[in-house]
């Protein structure tokens, strides 16, 4: 026991065990509070109705090369007609109202980069279509002169093509048609646009037809790789398209 006392006195005063505990605590604490480890990040569970696809990594010597763009919008005469149809279930329709002015309609076309607008009412019922040709042709000038008003006072309803005069194609037929068939249909009707419709609802007094899409002669020409025709020469556009598809 004496030896133990002597050894202890030579070693000097020893920290109490509680001091050691406090030292450890200070190492893992800040401002007197013990930090908790952040929770482990987990990924949300995959729904049982979905199946993850197999994924792989490039092994030694393997490389990735980018696909060269081949112009996915380019079509041929025998391409499916749906490739040149504006599908309104995927592309929102650009619309205007019947009481808008022709200048307002033209600005809407320029803003959205289109050449035709659906004319609709508050219930989204299609009242007609107005095209760039309608706006830039003689009709607005004639209406202004007949009514004794300025050109910018002419309304859309005075120059649009009413819905009951629009050419329409059944979606079921379009799904089995080719681009050349659509061009031939537009040529026969003498129009630049045609609606694509499908049944929406029927009752004993009224058959409601849903406008599913629209064909545009200008869009078909663009997707065939033809340059735009100056002055909106419809006859020349038809001639260029028919030459391109060999009609």
C-alpha positions as CSV (number, residue, x, y, z in Angstrom):
1,X,0.0,0.0,0.0
2,X,2.9,2.4,0.8
3,X,4.4,1.7,-2.6
4,X,1.1,2.4,-4.2
5,X,0.9,5.8,-2.4
6,X,4.4,6.6,-3.3
7,X,3.8,5.8,-7.0
8,X,0.7,7.9,-7.0
9,X,2.4,10.9,-5.5
10,X,5.2,10.7,-8.1
11,X,2.7,10.5,-10.9
12,X,0.9,13.6,-9.6
13,X,-2.8,14.2,-9.3
14,X,-4.9,12.0,-11.6
15,X,-8.1,13.3,-13.2
16,X,-11.3,11.8,-11.9
17,X,-13.1,9.4,-14.1
18,X,-15.9,12.0,-14.5
19,X,-13.3,14.3,-16.0
20,X,-12.5,11.8,-18.6
21,X,-16.1,11.3,-19.5
22,X,-16.5,15.1,-19.9
23,X,-13.5,15.2,-22.2
24,X,-15.0,12.5,-24.4
25,X,-18.3,14.4,-24.3
26,X,-16.7,17.6,-25.4
27,X,-15.1,15.9,-28.4
28,X,-18.5,14.8,-29.7
29,X,-20.5,17.8,-28.7
30,X,-20.9,21.5,-29.4
31,X,-22.2,24.2,-27.1
32,X,-22.8,21.5,-24.5
33,X,-25.2,19.4,-26.7
34,X,-24.4,16.1,-28.2
35,X,-24.8,16.1,-32.0
36,X,-27.0,13.4,-33.4
37,X,-25.9,11.7,-36.7
38,X,-28.1,12.6,-39.7
39,X,-30.6,10.0,-40.6
40,X,-29.4,7.7,-43.4
41,X,-30.8,8.8,-46.7
42,X,-33.0,6.1,-48.3
43,X,-34.7,5.9,-51.7
44,X,-38.4,5.8,-52.0
45,X,-39.8,2.3,-52.6
46,X,-40.6,1.4,-56.2
47,X,-44.3,0.9,-56.7
48,X,-45.2,-2.7,-57.3
49,X,-46.9,-1.9,-60.6
50,X,-43.6,-0.7,-62.1
51,X,-40.6,-2.8,-63.1
52,X,-37.1,-1.2,-63.1
53,X,-35.2,-1.7,-66.4
54,X,-31.8,-3.3,-66.5
55,X,-29.0,-0.8,-66.6
56,X,-25.4,-1.3,-67.4
57,X,-22.1,0.6,-67.5
58,X,-19.6,0.8,-70.3
59,X,-16.9,-1.8,-69.8
60,X,-13.2,-1.4,-70.6
61,X,-12.8,-0.3,-74.2
62,X,-16.5,0.4,-74.7
63,X,-17.6,3.9,-75.9
64,X,-20.8,5.8,-76.3
65,X,-21.4,7.6,-79.6
66,X,-24.2,10.2,-80.2
67,X,-26.8,9.4,-82.9
68,X,-26.6,11.7,-85.9
69,X,-29.8,13.6,-86.4
70,X,-31.5,12.5,-89.6
71,X,-34.4,15.0,-89.5
72,X,-37.1,13.1,-87.6
73,X,-39.8,15.4,-89.0
74,X,-39.0,14.5,-92.7
75,X,-41.7,12.3,-94.2
76,X,-42.3,10.6,-97.5
77,X,-45.5,10.0,-99.5
78,X,-45.9,6.6,-98.0
79,X,-45.3,7.7,-94.4
80,X,-48.2,7.3,-92.0
81,X,-50.6,10.2,-92.2
82,X,-50.4,10.7,-88.4
83,X,-46.8,11.9,-88.9
84,X,-48.1,15.1,-90.4
85,X,-51.2,15.5,-88.2
86,X,-51.2,18.0,-85.4
87,X,-52.5,15.7,-82.6
88,X,-54.5,17.9,-80.2
89,X,-54.2,15.3,-77.5
90,X,-50.5,16.1,-77.4
91,X,-50.2,19.6,-78.7
92,X,-52.6,22.2,-77.2
93,X,-54.8,23.9,-79.7
94,X,-54.1,27.6,-80.4
95,X,-57.4,29.4,-80.3
96,X,-59.1,32.8,-80.7
97,X,-62.6,34.2,-80.2
98,X,-65.0,35.2,-82.9
99,X,-65.1,38.8,-81.6
100,X,-61.3,39.2,-81.7
101,X,-60.0,41.5,-84.5
102,X,-58.1,40.3,-87.4
103,X,-55.0,42.1,-86.2
104,X,-55.3,40.3,-82.8
105,X,-55.6,37.0,-84.6
106,X,-52.5,37.7,-86.7
107,X,-50.5,38.6,-83.6
108,X,-51.6,35.3,-82.0
109,X,-50.4,33.4,-85.0
110,X,-47.0,35.1,-85.0
111,X,-46.6,34.6,-81.2
112,X,-47.3,30.8,-81.4
113,X,-45.7,30.2,-84.8
114,X,-48.8,28.8,-86.5
115,X,-50.8,29.6,-89.6
116,X,-54.3,28.8,-88.4
117,X,-56.4,29.3,-85.3
118,X,-59.4,27.5,-84.0
119,X,-62.2,30.0,-83.3
120,X,-64.0,28.9,-80.2
121,X,-66.6,30.0,-77.7
122,X,-66.6,29.9,-73.9
123,X,-67.4,26.2,-73.9
124,X,-64.5,25.4,-76.3
125,X,-67.0,24.7,-79.1
126,X,-65.4,25.1,-82.4
127,X,-67.1,27.9,-84.4
128,X,-64.7,27.8,-87.3
129,X,-61.1,28.3,-88.3
130,X,-59.2,31.3,-89.5
131,X,-56.0,31.0,-91.4
132,X,-53.1,33.3,-92.4
133,X,-54.5,33.3,-95.9
134,X,-57.8,34.6,-94.6
135,X,-56.1,37.4,-92.7
136,X,-53.7,38.4,-95.5
137,X,-56.1,38.0,-98.4
138,X,-58.7,40.3,-99.8
139,X,-61.6,39.3,-97.5
140,X,-60.7,41.7,-94.6
141,X,-60.3,44.6,-97.0
142,X,-63.6,43.9,-98.6
143,X,-65.4,43.7,-95.3
144,X,-63.8,46.9,-94.1
145,X,-64.9,48.7,-97.3
146,X,-68.5,47.3,-97.2
147,X,-69.0,48.3,-93.6
148,X,-67.1,51.5,-93.8
149,X,-64.7,50.6,-91.0
150,X,-61.0,50.4,-90.5
151,X,-59.1,47.2,-91.3
152,X,-58.2,46.7,-87.6
153,X,-61.9,46.8,-86.7
154,X,-62.8,43.8,-88.8
155,X,-63.6,40.8,-86.6
156,X,-62.6,37.2,-86.9
157,X,-66.1,36.0,-87.4
158,X,-66.4,38.1,-90.5
159,X,-63.6,36.3,-92.4
160,X,-63.3,32.9,-90.8
161,X,-64.4,29.6,-92.3
162,X,-67.4,28.5,-90.3
163,X,-67.3,25.0,-88.7
164,X,-70.2,23.7,-90.9
165,X,-68.1,24.4,-94.0
166,X,-64.9,22.7,-92.7
167,X,-63.7,19.5,-94.3
168,X,-63.3,16.7,-91.8
169,X,-61.8,13.2,-91.8
170,X,-62.6,10.4,-89.4
171,X,-59.7,9.4,-87.1
172,X,-60.2,5.7,-87.9
173,X,-59.6,6.3,-91.6
174,X,-56.6,8.6,-90.9
175,X,-54.9,5.9,-88.8
176,X,-54.7,3.7,-91.9
177,X,-53.9,6.5,-94.4
178,X,-50.7,7.8,-95.9
179,X,-49.3,11.3,-96.4
180,X,-50.1,11.1,-100.1
181,X,-53.7,10.3,-99.3
182,X,-54.0,13.4,-97.2
183,X,-52.5,15.6,-99.9
184,X,-55.0,14.1,-102.4
185,X,-57.9,14.8,-100.1
186,X,-56.9,18.4,-99.5
187,X,-56.4,18.9,-103.3
188,X,-59.9,17.4,-104.0
189,X,-61.5,19.7,-101.4
190,X,-59.5,22.7,-102.5
191,X,-58.5,23.6,-99.0
192,X,-55.3,24.0,-97.0
193,X,-56.6,22.5,-93.8
194,X,-58.8,19.6,-92.7
195,X,-60.0,18.5,-89.3
196,X,-59.6,15.0,-87.9
197,X,-62.5,14.1,-85.7
198,X,-63.7,11.2,-83.6
199,X,-66.9,10.5,-81.7
200,X,-67.1,12.0,-78.2
201,X,-70.6,11.4,-77.1
202,X,-74.0,10.7,-78.7
203,X,-77.6,11.1,-77.6
204,X,-80.9,11.1,-79.4
205,X,-80.8,14.7,-80.6
206,X,-77.1,15.6,-81.0
207,X,-73.9,14.0,-82.2
208,X,-70.9,15.6,-80.6
209,X,-67.7,15.3,-82.6
210,X,-64.4,15.8,-80.9
211,X,-61.7,17.5,-82.9
212,X,-58.7,15.2,-82.4
213,X,-56.3,16.9,-84.9
214,X,-55.8,19.0,-87.9
215,X,-53.9,18.7,-91.2
216,X,-52.2,21.7,-92.7
217,X,-50.8,21.9,-96.2
218,X,-48.0,24.2,-95.0
219,X,-46.9,21.7,-92.4
220,X,-47.0,18.9,-94.8
221,X,-44.8,20.9,-97.2
222,X,-42.4,21.7,-94.4
223,X,-42.1,18.1,-93.2
224,X,-41.4,17.0,-96.9
225,X,-38.4,19.3,-96.8
226,X,-39.9,21.9,-99.1
227,X,-39.1,25.7,-98.7
228,X,-42.0,28.0,-97.8
229,X,-43.7,29.6,-100.8
230,X,-43.7,33.4,-101.0
231,X,-47.0,35.1,-101.0
232,X,-48.9,32.1,-99.7
233,X,-49.3,30.7,-103.3
234,X,-51.5,27.7,-102.5
235,X,-51.6,26.4,-106.0
236,X,-47.8,26.4,-106.2
237,X,-47.6,24.7,-102.8
238,X,-49.8,21.9,-104.0
239,X,-47.7,21.6,-107.2
240,X,-44.5,21.4,-105.2
241,X,-45.9,18.8,-102.8
242,X,-47.2,16.7,-105.5
243,X,-43.9,16.8,-107.4
244,X,-42.1,15.8,-104.2
245,X,-44.3,12.8,-103.6
246,X,-44.5,11.8,-107.2
247,X,-48.3,12.3,-107.4
